[in-house]
Amino acid sequence: MKRFVYPGRSTASSTMSHFWVSIHVGSHELQALVDTGSTYTWVARDVLDAAGVVPRDERPFVLADGREVSLPVGWTSIRLDDREQPTVVVFAPLGTETILGVVTLEEFGLAADPVNERLIRVPSRAKRAA
């Protein structure tokens, strides 16, 4: 299996592994926290506006602190390393950290390896319903 190594860093005060990867949205290079607890990728609204991304829908979200919010979502292409993939993005409030969510990871055929703080390529699943 070919492994894509993305340099990351750990949060020293946490026993959980956190790491970041470089992504591109339009001409913007961003450091995105890899978060398999987040369904979609979150990018600050001003970055998405500047990249020409248009909100297409609004969806409800439950935040980590339990609050429920409704935020716009749209479609854009994200580039990771030398690969580009269309994905759903959340128009996050200004100042929100960029988050790389699980849907985008699956669209790229990647998974988080938190022990080694990197993304690895994984096979897609196709199973027949019983």
C-alpha positions as CSV (number, residue, x, y, z in Angstrom):
1,M,0.0,0.0,0.0
2,K,1.4,3.4,-1.0
3,R,1.5,5.8,1.9
4,F,1.3,9.6,1.5
5,V,3.3,11.2,4.3
6,Y,2.1,14.7,5.4
7,P,4.2,16.3,8.1
8,G,2.2,17.2,11.2
9,R,2.5,18.1,14.8
10,S,1.1,17.0,18.1
11,T,-0.6,19.0,20.8
12,A,1.7,18.5,23.8
13,S,-1.0,19.0,26.4
14,S,-3.2,16.3,24.9
15,T,-3.0,12.5,24.9
16,M,-5.0,12.6,21.6
17,S,-3.0,13.0,18.4
18,H,-3.7,16.1,16.4
19,F,-2.1,16.8,13.1
20,W,-2.4,19.3,10.3
21,V,-2.0,19.0,6.5
22,S,-1.6,21.6,3.8
23,I,-4.6,21.9,1.5
24,H,-5.4,24.3,-1.3
25,V,-8.8,25.9,-1.9
26,G,-8.5,28.0,-5.1
27,S,-5.3,29.9,-4.8
28,H,-5.3,29.8,-1.0
29,E,-3.0,27.4,0.9
30,L,-4.4,26.5,4.3
31,Q,-3.2,24.4,7.2
32,A,-6.2,22.1,8.0
33,L,-6.7,20.1,11.2
34,V,-7.4,16.4,10.3
35,D,-10.6,15.7,12.2
36,T,-12.4,12.4,11.6
37,G,-15.1,13.5,14.1
38,S,-16.1,16.2,11.6
39,T,-18.4,15.1,8.7
40,Y,-17.4,17.9,6.3
41,T,-14.5,20.1,5.6
42,W,-14.7,23.5,7.3
43,V,-13.2,26.6,5.7
44,A,-13.6,30.2,6.8
45,R,-16.3,32.0,4.8
46,D,-14.0,34.8,3.7
47,V,-11.6,32.3,2.1
48,L,-14.5,30.5,0.3
49,D,-15.9,33.8,-0.9
50,A,-12.5,34.9,-2.2
51,A,-12.2,31.5,-4.0
52,G,-15.6,32.0,-5.7
53,V,-17.3,29.2,-3.9
54,V,-21.1,29.8,-3.7
55,P,-23.3,28.5,-0.9
56,R,-25.8,25.9,-2.3
57,D,-27.6,24.7,0.8
58,E,-27.8,25.2,4.5
59,R,-27.4,22.2,6.9
60,P,-27.7,21.7,10.7
61,F,-24.6,20.8,12.7
62,V,-24.0,19.8,16.2
63,L,-20.7,21.4,17.4
64,A,-18.2,19.8,19.8
65,D,-19.6,21.7,22.7
66,G,-23.1,20.4,22.0
67,R,-24.6,23.6,20.4
68,E,-26.7,23.2,17.3
69,V,-26.1,25.7,14.4
70,S,-27.2,25.9,10.8
71,L,-24.5,26.9,8.3
72,P,-24.3,27.2,4.5
73,V,-22.5,24.6,2.5
74,G,-21.2,24.5,-1.1
75,W,-19.0,22.5,-3.5
76,T,-15.4,23.3,-4.3
77,S,-12.2,21.5,-5.4
78,I,-9.6,20.8,-2.7
79,R,-6.0,20.0,-3.6
80,L,-4.0,17.7,-1.3
81,D,-0.4,17.3,-2.4
82,D,-0.7,16.7,-6.2
83,R,-4.3,15.4,-6.2
84,E,-7.5,17.4,-6.6
85,Q,-11.0,16.4,-5.6
86,P,-14.4,18.1,-5.5
87,T,-16.0,18.1,-2.1
88,V,-18.7,19.6,0.1
89,V,-17.4,22.5,2.3
90,V,-18.9,24.3,5.3
91,F,-18.9,28.1,5.2
92,A,-17.4,28.4,8.7
93,P,-17.5,31.7,10.6
94,L,-14.6,34.1,10.3
95,G,-11.6,33.0,12.4
96,T,-12.6,29.3,12.5
97,E,-9.8,26.9,12.1
98,T,-9.8,25.0,8.8
99,I,-10.9,21.4,9.4
100,L,-10.4,18.5,7.0
101,G,-13.4,16.3,7.5
102,V,-14.1,12.6,7.0
103,V,-16.2,13.0,3.8
104,T,-13.3,14.7,2.0
105,L,-10.8,12.1,3.3
106,E,-13.0,9.3,1.9
107,E,-13.4,11.1,-1.4
108,F,-9.6,11.1,-1.7
109,G,-9.4,7.5,-0.6
110,L,-7.4,8.5,2.5
111,A,-7.6,7.8,6.2
112,A,-6.0,9.3,9.3
113,D,-3.1,7.5,10.9
114,P,-3.0,9.4,14.2
115,V,-0.2,7.4,15.7
116,N,2.2,8.4,12.9
117,E,0.4,11.7,12.3
118,R,-0.1,11.2,8.6
119,L,-2.7,10.4,6.0
120,I,-2.6,7.0,4.4
121,R,-4.3,5.6,1.2
122,V,-7.0,3.1,1.9
123,P,-9.1,1.0,-0.5
124,S,-12.7,2.0,-1.1
125,R,-15.4,-0.4,0.1
126,A,-18.2,-1.8,-2.1
127,K,-20.5,-4.3,-0.5
128,R,-23.7,-5.8,-1.6
129,A,-26.8,-5.3,0.6
130,A,-28.1,-8.4,2.3
